[in-house]
Amino acid sequence: MYPVSAQFLDAVAGEHTAVSKCEVWENDTYLATLDIASGQVTADSSRVVRSSFSCTLASEELVPREASDLLYPATAELRPYRGLMVDGEAVYLPLGVFGFDDLDVHEGPQGLQIDIEANDRAAKYSRATSVDALQIASGTTPVEAIEETLLETGFGVEVRDLTGGAGGYTTSQIVNPPGTDLWAAAYRIAQSVGKQLYVDRDGTVVLDNVPDPNTGDFDLIYDMDSAGAPVVTFTRTISAVNT
């Protein structure tokens, strides 16, 4: 769970005013805050690219036409936040760092609408396939092997290790041919030692333990109804394809 103050938790439990915002960043530099009409963040731990963000804008001024424009998809990232008012001040929690996948501009009788689909940074690392063959020596720790793999993306990725050394495991020799999906390769290294790899809400690559539902070692995410009471929905899937 993202760290919050006792005042924040007290406000969540009672009647409160929710707030949200969405910022545009480029190369870790803040550019602007968008006025979005609607938006949604979806996270699925079974996906290789865990989190996605979709939003709708209604401003003709934001339609990108040149590479220097604010919402030019190749370089900009979106950082949505959700929070609430605490003691008269807005307190925001980050929902992720998302790079553009698609930006569609619709114009019709109801006016202009911009629809954006974005994924977390894992999608960017996935698209940066290897140019040359990459070999990782036998006996390399999982964190080092993942960092060596993602270094080839050209984005200077560092891995935050929450596993305490991945249980002391080391890798066998790994050879990735040219054209390898580097994020998928790093993801497989984590799986091979029983861990999970993902990009967190701050945009950091994390190697983490797989949560155990029997011990309660996982975050519970819930909505609030109109009366301020928590509403939780559980979904159970049985699949012949994904085990």
C-alpha positions in Angstrom: 0.0 0.0 0.0 1.3 3.5 -0.8 2.2 5.3 2.4 -0.3 7.8 3.6 -0.9 9.8 6.7 -3.3 8.9 9.5 -5.4 12.0 8.5 -5.7 10.6 5.0 -7.0 7.2 6.3 -9.5 8.9 8.6 -10.8 11.0 5.6 -11.1 7.8 3.5 -13.2 6.1 6.2 -15.7 9.0 6.4 -17.4 11.4 4.1 -14.8 13.0 1.8 -14.3 14.8 -1.5 -12.3 12.9 -4.1 -9.8 14.7 -6.4 -7.8 13.7 -9.5 -5.4 15.1 -11.9 -3.2 14.0 -14.8 0.3 15.5 -15.5 2.4 15.4 -18.7 6.1 14.7 -18.2 9.0 14.3 -20.7 12.3 12.8 -19.7 11.3 13.2 -16.0 10.6 16.9 -16.5 7.1 18.2 -15.6 5.4 20.0 -18.5 1.7 20.6 -17.8 -1.4 19.4 -16.0 -4.3 18.2 -18.2 -8.0 18.8 -17.8 -9.3 15.3 -18.6 -13.0 14.6 -19.1 -12.7 11.0 -18.0 -10.0 8.4 -17.3 -9.3 4.9 -16.0 -6.3 2.9 -14.8 -6.3 -0.9 -15.1 -3.8 -3.2 -13.4 -3.6 -7.0 -14.0 -0.8 -8.9 -12.3 -1.1 -11.7 -14.9 -0.1 -9.4 -17.8 3.6 -9.0 -18.8 2.8 -5.2 -19.1 0.8 -4.8 -15.9 -0.9 -1.4 -16.0 -2.7 0.6 -18.6 -4.3 4.0 -18.7 -7.1 5.4 -20.9 -8.4 9.0 -20.9 -10.5 11.4 -22.9 -9.8 15.1 -23.5 -11.9 17.7 -25.2 -9.5 20.5 -26.2 -8.6 21.3 -29.8 -5.5 23.0 -28.6 -4.1 19.7 -27.3 -4.3 18.0 -30.7 -0.6 17.2 -31.6 0.6 18.3 -35.0 4.3 18.5 -34.5 7.0 16.6 -32.6 7.4 19.6 -30.2 3.7 19.5 -29.2 2.7 18.6 -25.7 1.0 15.3 -26.4 3.3 14.1 -29.1 3.2 10.3 -28.4 6.8 9.5 -29.1 8.2 11.3 -26.1 5.5 12.3 -23.6 4.4 10.3 -20.5 1.2 10.7 -18.5 1.1 10.5 -14.7 -2.5 10.3 -13.4 -3.2 10.8 -9.7 -6.1 10.1 -7.5 -6.7 11.4 -4.0 -9.0 13.4 -1.7 -9.2 16.6 0.3 -7.6 16.4 3.7 -7.9 19.3 6.1 -8.7 21.6 3.2 -5.8 20.5 1.0 -5.7 18.1 -2.0 -3.6 15.0 -1.3 -2.8 12.9 -4.4 -1.5 9.4 -4.8 0.2 8.3 -8.0 -1.5 5.8 -10.2 1.4 5.1 -12.6 3.7 6.4 -15.3 2.3 5.7 -18.8 3.7 6.2 -22.3 1.4 6.7 -25.3 0.3 3.7 -27.4 -2.5 5.4 -29.3 -3.9 8.9 -29.6 -7.2 9.2 -31.6 -8.8 12.5 -32.5 -12.6 12.3 -33.2 -14.5 15.3 -34.5 -18.2 15.3 -35.1 -21.6 16.9 -34.2 -20.8 16.6 -30.5 -17.5 18.4 -31.0 -13.9 17.3 -30.7 -12.7 14.4 -28.5 -9.2 13.1 -28.0 -8.9 9.4 -26.8 -5.6 8.3 -25.4 -4.5 4.7 -24.7 -1.3 4.3 -22.7 0.7 1.5 -21.0 3.3 1.6 -18.2 7.0 1.8 -18.9 7.2 -2.0 -19.4 5.7 -1.5 -22.9 8.4 1.0 -23.8 11.1 -1.5 -22.7 9.3 -4.3 -24.6 9.5 -2.3 -27.8 13.2 -1.7 -27.4 14.3 -5.1 -28.8 17.9 -6.1 -28.7 20.2 -5.2 -31.7 22.9 -7.7 -30.9 23.0 -11.1 -29.2 23.0 -10.7 -25.4 24.7 -13.3 -23.2 24.4 -13.5 -19.4 26.9 -15.7 -17.5 25.9 -18.6 -15.4 25.9 -17.7 -11.7 24.6 -14.2 -12.1 22.1 -13.0 -9.5 18.5 -12.4 -10.8 18.7 -8.6 -10.1 22.0 -8.3 -12.0 20.7 -10.5 -14.9 17.5 -8.4 -15.1 19.5 -5.1 -15.0 21.9 -6.4 -17.7 19.0 -7.3 -19.9 17.2 -4.0 -19.5 20.4 -2.0 -19.9 20.1 -3.0 -23.6 16.9 -1.0 -23.9 19.0 2.2 -23.8 16.9 3.7 -21.0 19.3 3.3 -18.1 16.9 1.1 -16.1 17.6 0.3 -12.4 15.8 -2.5 -10.5 14.4 -2.1 -7.0 14.8 -5.4 -5.2 12.1 -6.2 -2.7 12.9 -9.9 -2.4 16.0 -9.6 -0.2 18.3 -11.2 -2.7 15.8 -13.4 -4.6 16.2 -16.2 -2.2 19.9 -16.6 -3.0 19.2 -18.0 -6.5 21.5 -17.5 -9.4 20.8 -17.9 -13.1 22.1 -20.5 -15.6 23.6 -19.1 -18.8 21.2 -17.0 -20.8 21.6 -16.2 -24.5 19.2 -13.8 -26.1 19.4 -13.5 -29.9 19.0 -10.2 -31.8 15.5 -9.0 -31.9 14.6 -10.3 -28.4 11.8 -8.6 -26.5 14.0 -7.4 -23.6 11.2 -6.8 -21.1 9.8 -10.3 -21.8 13.3 -11.7 -21.3 13.7 -9.9 -18.0 10.2 -11.0 -16.9 11.1 -14.7 -17.6 14.2 -14.3 -15.4 12.0 -13.2 -12.5 9.6 -16.1 -13.1 12.4 -18.6 -13.2 13.2 -17.9 -9.5 9.6 -17.7 -8.5 9.4 -13.9 -8.3 7.4 -11.2 -10.2 8.7 -8.2 -12.2 6.7 -5.1 -12.8 6.8 -1.3 -13.1 5.4 0.4 -10.0 3.3 3.5 -9.7 6.4 5.7 -9.6 7.7 4.2 -12.9 10.4 2.1 -11.2 11.1 -1.5 -12.2 10.5 -3.8 -9.2 11.5 -7.4 -8.5 9.1 -8.6 -5.9 7.9 -11.7 -4.1 4.6 -13.2 -5.4 1.9 -12.3 -2.9 0.4 -15.2 -0.9 -3.4 -14.9 -0.6 -3.4 -17.3 2.3 -1.3 -14.9 4.4 -2.9 -11.7 3.3 0.4 -10.5 1.8 -1.3 -8.4 -0.9 -2.9 -5.0 -1.4 -6.7 -4.8 -1.3 -8.0 -2.3 -3.8 -11.6 -1.1 -3.4 -14.1 1.5 -4.5 -16.4 3.7 -2.3 -20.1 3.9 -2.7 -22.2 7.1 -2.5 -22.4 6.7 1.3 -18.6 6.4 1.7 -18.7 2.7 2.4 -16.0 0.4 0.8 -17.2 -1.8 -2.1 -15.1 -4.8 -3.0 -15.5 -7.0 -6.1 -13.8 -10.4 -6.3 -13.4 -12.2 -9.6 -12.3 -15.8 -9.9 -11.2 -17.2 -13.2 -10.7 -20.8 -14.2 -8.9 -21.2 -17.5 -7.8 -24.1 -19.6 -5.2 -21.9 -21.3 -3.7 -19.8 -18.5 -2.7 -21.8 -15.4 
